[in-house]
Every structure is written in C-alpha cells, then in structure tokens.
Amino acid sequence: MNIFEYKRQGGKLIGISFNYTKGVFSNVKIYGDFFVFPVEEIDNLEESIDGKSLTELSRIIEDFFSSGIRIYGITAADLKESFKRAINEK
C-alpha cells in the first residue's frame, strides 16, 4: 500500500493511499483538508479509479470535477498531481 500526501503552496492537504501494480490502481482512498458535497461522491470517485491506469485516472478526475459535484479546497490539477507524484516516489 502506497500512502502519499501532497499540498501545493497555499493549497489544502490531499492524502491518497492505493496499490499500484502493473500500471493499475486498486484500493484507492482519498482524504485531506478539502470538502466534497455530497460526501459519498468521494467514495464513488475512489471506486471509479480502481482498476484504471494513470492515463485513465486523468480523465476520471476531470469528469468528476466537471460533473457539478461541489468541491472546495482542491482542484482537478491538484488531485492529478498528487497521484503523479505518488507514482514517481514509489
């Protein structure tokens, strides 16, 4: 299990934990100093990332942030950067 925390300058903390085997994510958990309404949508995002590659993850995150769900404290770019850095640090 990889655990990674990222905070861009002036931004909120994003924590992620996941397994990354053969270029595929599993057991994804996303947490931090941000808010998502409705709250259960973060669970849906985690589930949608399971079984996907880093390339697919980028599209999933963009779709999530453009879906009308209210997200406060982070951007799609912040979340994508968290995953990219976590993979590079692995």
Secondary structure, 3 states (H helix, E strand, C coil): CEEEEEECCCCCEEEEEEEEECCEEEEEEEEECCEEECCCHHHHHHHHHCCCCHHHHHHHHHHHHCCCCEEECCCHHHHHHHHHHHHHHC
